[in-house]
Amino acid sequence: MKLLKKLTSKKGQVSMEIGILVAAAVAVAAIAAYYYIWNVKESHPENAGISANKAIVILGNKSVQYANSISNL
């Protein structure tokens, strides 16, 4: 309850805790935005096809392995 009274005080001052919390939220948002922009910038359409083909081959190999292990039971 003390925290609630502190947040809704009539003094017109923002507590240091709220200021630190807002600053941390802004810092996290800025870092996340930086990495998001960097990843979008570094992604190339030609790499998407190569990655998709690799994933298809890997999934195909795993499905064959599991099918063979079932037939061995």
C-alpha positions, 0 to 999 in steps of 0.5 A, spaced: 500 500 500 505 504 501 508 503 494 501 505 491 500 511 496 507 513 493 505 513 486 499 517 487 502 522 491 500 529 490 507 532 490 507 532 483 514 528 483 515 522 479 519 517 484 526 515 482 523 507 481 518 509 476 524 513 472 529 507 473 523 503 470 521 507 464 529 508 463 530 501 463 524 499 458 526 505 453 533 501 453 530 494 452 526 497 446 532 501 443 536 494 443 530 490 441 529 495 435 537 495 433 537 487 433 530 487 429 533 492 424 540 489 423 536 482 422 532 485 417 538 488 413 542 482 413 537 477 411 537 476 403 532 473 399 537 468 396 539 465 403 531 464 404 531 458 399 537 455 401 535 455 408 528 452 406 532 447 402 536 445 407 530 444 412 527 440 407 532 435 406 533 434 414 526 433 415 526 428 410 532 424 413 529 424 420 522 422 417 526 416 414 530 414 420 523 414 424 520 410 419 525 405 419 525 405 426 518 403 426 519 398 421 524 395 426 519 394 432 
